[in-house]
Amino acid sequence: MEFTTADLKILFGTISARMATERDRLCALDGVIGDADHGIAMEQGTKAAADAAQAAEGTLQDVFNAAAKGFLNAVGASSGPLYATALLRAGKAAGPRGSMPNGELRTIIAAMRDGIVQRGKAEPGQKTMLDAWGPAADAALDGQNADAIIAAARQGAEATRNMVATVGRAARLGERSLGHPDPGSISAAMLVEEICNAMKAA
């Protein structure tokens, strides 16, 4: 099955709706170790990305690039530049074509991880969104199915409970960040899940 620009626009809409639903939960998680605004940032960022994607014309890459710009303009916090870079890398991976095989959404997950690494300079184990994106990308590149990729992202996010934050705002808490999952990794696992659901929809 082919994943088209229309499917991509639908996916951005689905992600936006998911973040709106999860906003308060993400803010509550962030309230423990951050500024309690992560849910708001993700809701605003994904809505702006979805709106920009909807208005975009052209190829898969054009839609991703529009979404990246939309996200960045909406979110000044750290997740803005990180996800903008991730979406630009995803666009590069998708390429200037109108559609791609559904299975190639695996390369999109890996590309988003690479963008986050490039921009954020974080490493796995530092209690960031990368702890969810990393395992998901590894599973994707390994050719695993959608459910296995989702599980890898969720396990990665859950594992952040046992980490001490060393980068970002949560780093100020040091040991007090232990026992609480990183909200950025929790929202990342949700994004991975929605991308994988699109992969399964074929």
C-alpha positions in Angstrom: 0.0 0.0 0.0 1.1 3.5 -0.7 1.3 6.3 1.8 0.3 9.5 0.0 0.5 13.2 0.7 -3.2 13.0 1.6 -2.4 10.3 4.1 0.4 12.4 5.6 -2.0 15.3 6.1 -4.4 13.0 7.8 -1.6 11.7 10.0 -0.6 15.3 11.1 -4.3 15.9 11.9 -4.4 12.7 14.0 -1.3 13.6 15.9 -2.7 17.1 16.6 -5.9 15.6 18.0 -3.9 13.1 20.1 -1.8 15.9 21.7 -4.9 18.0 22.4 -6.4 14.9 24.2 -3.2 14.3 26.1 -2.3 17.9 26.9 -3.4 18.0 30.6 -1.7 14.6 31.3 1.6 15.8 29.7 1.4 19.1 31.6 0.9 17.2 34.9 3.9 15.0 34.2 5.9 18.1 33.3 4.8 19.8 36.5 6.8 17.4 38.5 10.1 17.9 36.8 9.7 20.9 34.5 7.6 24.0 33.9 4.3 22.2 33.5 3.9 23.4 29.9 5.0 20.5 27.8 1.5 19.5 27.0 0.6 23.0 25.8 3.8 23.2 23.7 3.0 19.9 22.0 -0.6 20.7 21.5 0.2 24.1 19.9 3.2 22.7 17.9 1.3 19.8 16.4 -1.8 21.9 15.6 0.4 24.4 13.8 2.2 21.6 12.0 -1.1 20.0 11.0 -2.6 23.3 9.8 0.6 24.1 7.8 0.6 20.5 6.3 -3.1 20.8 5.3 -2.4 24.0 3.4 0.8 22.7 1.7 0.9 21.5 -1.9 3.4 19.4 -3.6 5.3 16.3 -2.5 5.7 14.4 0.7 8.8 16.5 1.4 6.9 19.7 0.8 4.3 18.7 3.4 6.9 17.7 6.0 8.8 20.9 5.4 5.6 23.0 5.8 4.8 21.1 9.1 8.3 21.7 10.4 8.0 25.5 9.8 4.6 25.5 11.4 5.8 23.7 14.5 8.9 25.9 14.9 6.8 29.1 14.6 4.4 27.9 17.2 6.8 26.6 19.8 9.7 28.6 21.2 10.5 26.0 23.8 13.2 23.4 23.3 10.8 21.0 21.6 10.2 23.5 18.8 13.6 23.4 17.1 14.0 19.7 17.9 10.8 18.7 16.2 11.3 21.1 13.4 14.6 19.5 12.6 13.1 16.1 13.0 10.4 16.9 10.5 12.9 18.4 8.0 14.9 15.2 8.2 11.7 13.2 7.7 10.9 15.2 4.6 14.4 14.5 3.2 13.8 10.8 3.9 10.4 10.9 2.2 11.7 12.8 -0.7 10.2 14.9 -3.5 7.5 12.3 -4.4 3.8 12.1 -4.1 3.7 8.8 -2.2 5.8 6.0 -0.8 5.3 2.4 0.3 3.7 2.3 3.8 6.6 0.3 5.1 8.9 3.2 4.5 7.4 5.0 7.4 10.1 3.1 9.3 12.7 5.3 7.6 10.6 8.4 8.7 10.9 7.3 12.4 14.6 6.8 12.0 15.1 10.2 10.3 13.2 12.0 13.0 15.4 10.4 15.6 18.5 11.5 13.6 17.2 15.1 13.4 16.6 15.2 17.2 20.1 13.9 17.8 21.6 16.4 15.4 19.8 19.3 16.9 19.7 18.4 20.6 23.1 16.8 21.0 21.6 14.5 23.7 22.4 10.9 24.1 20.3 8.0 25.2 20.1 7.6 28.9 19.9 11.4 29.7 16.1 11.3 30.4 14.9 13.1 27.2 12.6 12.4 24.3 15.5 10.6 22.7 15.0 7.7 25.1 11.8 7.0 23.3 12.8 7.9 19.7 16.1 6.0 19.9 14.6 2.5 20.7 11.8 3.1 18.2 14.2 4.1 15.4 16.4 1.0 16.2 13.3 -1.3 16.0 12.2 0.5 12.8 15.6 0.1 11.1 15.6 -3.5 12.3 12.5 -4.0 10.1 10.3 -4.8 13.0 6.5 -4.5 12.7 4.5 -1.5 13.9 3.5 -3.0 17.2 7.1 -3.8 18.1 8.2 -0.3 17.2 5.4 1.2 19.5 6.4 -1.2 22.3 10.1 -0.1 22.0 9.1 3.6 22.2 6.9 3.0 25.2 9.5 0.9 27.0 12.1 3.6 26.3 9.8 6.2 27.8 9.0 4.2 30.8 12.7 3.5 31.4 13.2 7.3 31.9 11.6 6.9 35.4 14.9 5.3 36.6 17.1 8.0 35.1 18.5 11.2 36.5 18.1 14.1 34.1 21.4 15.6 33.1 20.2 17.9 30.3 17.3 20.3 30.0 15.3 22.0 32.7 14.8 18.7 34.6 18.6 18.6 35.2 18.2 21.2 37.9 16.4 18.7 40.0 19.2 16.1 39.8 18.3 13.1 41.9 14.8 14.4 42.5 14.0 13.7 38.9 14.3 10.0 39.7 11.0 8.1 39.8 9.3 10.3 37.3 9.1 9.6 33.6 10.3 12.3 31.2 7.2 14.0 29.6 9.1 14.6 26.4 9.7 10.8 26.1 6.1 10.1 26.9 4.8 12.4 24.1 7.4 11.0 21.8 6.1 7.5 22.3 2.6 8.8 21.4 3.9 10.3 18.2 5.7 7.0 17.3 2.4 5.2 18.0 0.4 7.4 15.6 3.0 7.0 12.9 3.0 3.3 13.3 -0.8 3.2 13.3 -0.6 4.9 9.8 1.9 2.2 8.8 -0.7 -0.5 9.9 -3.5 1.3 8.1 -2.4 -0.1 4.8 
